[in-house]
């Protein structure tokens, strides 16, 4: 597994690599993730709850 160094001298595992990280699966985040993927970028969508939708 690939690791990176962060502020303190500890190895942090890298679990995914992407061109775009979208934080939040609300209407705006979902739209941003879909459009970035349609443009050919690899996308990771991070949502703290187990479902998309956000405030909607």
Secondary structure, 3 states (H helix, E strand, C coil): CCEEEECCEEEEECCCCCCEEEECCEHHHHHHHHHHHHCCCCEEEECCCCCCECCC
